Amino acid sequence: MLAESVEDGPNYTRFIALAWRDQPERGERTSIITAVPDEPGSLYRLLEPFASHGVNLKMIYSRPIHGKPWHYNFYIDMEGSRLDERVAEALEEARERSLFLRVLGSYPVLRGPLAEA
């Protein structure tokens, strides 16, 4: 360790629980991974269907694509199940505007002491 307590605020770690299958019928959130063409406005065009269908995005972050400098995958969490009509329509429109789009799953939101920690 080179130094301790170098952060300028609280440090949070996100844990992901995996299951053999998702639970869309109980889904309160849906997670996807996607990529867009490397051109002006492509991320805007990807996100626009979510706004027009009233789907609230809770988190979006990018990670570099291995072996493709300056190209990124986007991980997006949204409110609602992929079975919800508005979510399904937004996902379909976003899929048409992306290089690929994969639904990672729909799942219930964690509640209770662990969620508040």
C-alpha positions in Angstrom: 0.0 0.0 0.0 1.4 3.4 -1.0 -1.0 5.6 0.9 -4.1 5.4 3.1 -7.2 7.5 3.1 -6.6 9.3 -0.2 -10.2 9.5 -1.2 -12.0 12.8 -1.1 -15.4 11.3 -0.1 -17.0 8.0 0.9 -15.9 5.0 -1.1 -18.6 2.6 -2.2 -18.3 -0.8 -3.7 -21.1 -2.2 -5.8 -21.8 -5.9 -5.6 -23.8 -7.8 -8.1 -25.8 -11.0 -7.3 -26.0 -13.4 -10.1 -28.7 -16.0 -10.6 -29.3 -18.9 -13.1 -32.2 -17.0 -14.5 -33.6 -13.5 -14.1 -37.0 -12.7 -12.6 -38.8 -10.4 -15.1 -42.2 -11.0 -13.5 -40.8 -9.5 -10.2 -38.6 -7.1 -12.0 -38.3 -3.6 -10.6 -35.0 -2.9 -12.4 -33.4 -4.0 -15.7 -29.7 -4.1 -16.7 -28.4 -4.0 -20.2 -25.0 -3.9 -22.0 -24.7 -2.1 -25.3 -22.4 -0.3 -27.7 -22.9 2.5 -30.2 -21.1 3.6 -33.3 -18.1 5.9 -32.8 -19.8 9.0 -34.2 -21.3 12.3 -32.9 -24.7 11.9 -31.4 -24.8 8.1 -31.2 -25.0 8.0 -27.4 -27.8 10.6 -27.5 -29.7 8.6 -30.1 -29.3 5.4 -28.0 -30.7 7.1 -24.8 -33.5 9.1 -26.5 -36.1 6.2 -26.6 -35.8 5.8 -22.8 -36.8 9.4 -22.3 -39.6 9.3 -24.9 -41.1 6.2 -23.3 -40.7 7.5 -19.7 -38.2 5.0 -18.6 -36.0 6.3 -15.7 -32.3 5.4 -16.1 -30.7 4.8 -12.7 -27.1 4.3 -13.8 -24.9 4.4 -16.9 -21.2 3.8 -17.1 -18.8 3.0 -19.8 -16.0 0.4 -19.9 -13.4 0.1 -22.7 -13.7 -2.7 -25.2 -10.6 -4.9 -24.9 -8.5 -4.7 -28.1 -10.4 -1.7 -29.5 -8.9 1.6 -28.3 -11.4 4.4 -27.8 -14.4 2.1 -28.1 -16.7 1.4 -25.2 -19.5 -0.8 -23.9 -22.2 0.9 -21.9 -23.8 -0.7 -18.9 -27.2 0.8 -18.1 -29.6 0.2 -15.3 -33.2 1.3 -15.6 -36.4 1.2 -13.6 -39.0 -1.4 -14.6 -39.0 -5.0 -15.9 -38.2 -5.9 -19.5 -41.8 -7.2 -19.6 -43.2 -3.7 -19.0 -44.6 -2.3 -22.3 -42.8 1.0 -22.0 -39.4 -0.7 -21.2 -39.8 -3.3 -23.9 -40.6 -0.5 -26.5 -37.6 1.6 -25.4 -35.3 -1.4 -25.5 -36.4 -2.3 -29.0 -35.9 1.2 -30.3 -32.5 1.4 -28.6 -31.5 -1.9 -30.0 -32.1 -0.6 -33.6 -29.8 2.4 -32.8 -26.9 0.4 -31.3 -24.2 -2.0 -32.5 -25.7 -4.6 -30.1 -27.8 -4.6 -27.0 -28.1 -7.4 -24.6 -30.5 -7.5 -21.6 -28.6 -8.9 -18.7 -31.8 -9.3 -16.6 -34.7 -7.9 -14.7 -34.7 -8.2 -11.0 -36.3 -7.0 -7.7 -34.6 -4.1 -5.9 -32.8 -5.1 -2.7 -34.5 -3.6 0.4 -33.7 -3.8 4.1 -30.5 -3.4 6.1 -28.1 -4.5 3.4 -29.6 -2.0 0.9 -29.2 0.9 3.4 -25.6 0.0 4.3 
